[in-house]
Amino acid sequence: MNVRIQSVHFEADSKLIEHVNRKLEKLGTFHDKIVGVEVFLVLDNVVHNIKDKVAEIKVHIPKHTFFVKHQSKAFEESFDLAFDSMVNRIKRQKEKAMA
């Protein structure tokens, strides 16, 4: 599984990168044919918007690409919400394929 993490408009610290990597390791338990994962952590500097930390996850599986996006006040929270959505999406797709 090829993993790429990018931080946009800021420099991600090692604790955040570690948190993301630790969670992404669990993706393999939900689908065994994951080719690649892209994570974008974006600092969205919209002054009037309180929720300005965005996490986007793109997962590549043969014949499918899944994309989720969440935003909140903290990168960890944004990533965790996006990760949970991604897990649900992968599970649904796998159930559909087996049916």
C-alpha positions in Angstrom: 0.0 0.0 0.0 1.5 3.3 -1.2 0.8 6.1 1.3 1.3 9.8 0.5 0.6 12.5 3.1 0.6 16.2 2.1 0.1 19.2 4.3 -1.1 22.4 2.5 -0.5 25.9 3.8 1.4 24.6 6.9 4.1 22.2 8.1 2.7 19.1 9.8 4.5 18.1 13.0 5.7 14.6 13.6 2.9 13.8 16.1 0.3 14.5 13.5 2.0 12.5 10.8 2.4 9.6 13.3 -1.3 9.8 14.2 -2.2 9.6 10.5 0.1 6.7 9.7 -1.0 4.7 12.7 -4.7 5.0 11.6 -3.9 4.3 8.0 -2.2 1.0 8.9 -5.6 -0.2 10.0 -7.1 0.3 6.5 -5.6 -3.0 5.4 -7.9 -4.9 7.8 -11.0 -3.6 5.9 -9.8 -4.3 2.4 -6.9 -6.4 1.3 -6.4 -4.9 -2.2 -5.8 -1.2 -1.4 -3.2 0.1 -3.9 -2.6 3.6 -2.5 -3.8 6.2 -0.1 -3.5 10.0 -0.4 -4.0 12.2 2.6 -4.3 16.0 2.3 -4.2 18.1 5.5 -5.3 21.6 4.5 -5.2 24.7 6.6 -8.1 26.6 5.2 -7.6 30.3 6.2 -11.2 31.5 5.8 -11.5 34.2 8.4 -15.2 33.9 9.0 -15.2 30.1 9.2 -14.3 28.6 12.6 -13.9 25.1 11.2 -10.7 25.7 9.2 -8.7 22.4 9.4 -9.6 20.1 6.6 -8.6 16.4 6.1 -9.1 14.7 2.7 -8.5 11.0 2.2 -8.4 9.3 -1.2 -8.1 5.5 -1.3 -7.3 3.7 -4.5 -8.6 0.1 -4.9 -8.6 -1.7 -8.3 -11.6 -0.3 -10.3 -12.6 2.1 -7.4 -11.4 5.3 -5.9 -12.9 6.6 -2.8 -12.8 10.2 -1.5 -13.9 11.7 1.8 -13.4 15.1 3.3 -14.1 16.5 6.8 -13.3 19.7 8.5 -13.2 20.8 12.2 -11.2 22.8 14.6 -8.3 20.2 14.9 -6.5 18.2 12.3 -6.7 15.0 14.4 -10.5 15.3 14.7 -10.9 16.1 11.0 -8.7 13.1 10.0 -10.5 10.8 12.5 -13.9 11.7 11.1 -12.7 11.3 7.5 -11.1 8.0 8.4 -14.3 6.7 9.9 -16.3 7.7 6.9 -13.7 6.0 4.6 -13.9 2.8 6.6 -17.7 2.7 6.3 -17.5 3.4 2.6 -14.9 0.6 2.0 -17.0 -1.8 4.1 -20.2 -1.0 2.0 -18.3 -1.5 -1.2 -16.9 -4.8 -0.1 -20.4 -6.0 1.0 -21.8 -5.0 -2.4 -19.1 -6.8 -4.2 -19.7 -10.0 -2.2 -23.5 -9.9 -2.7 
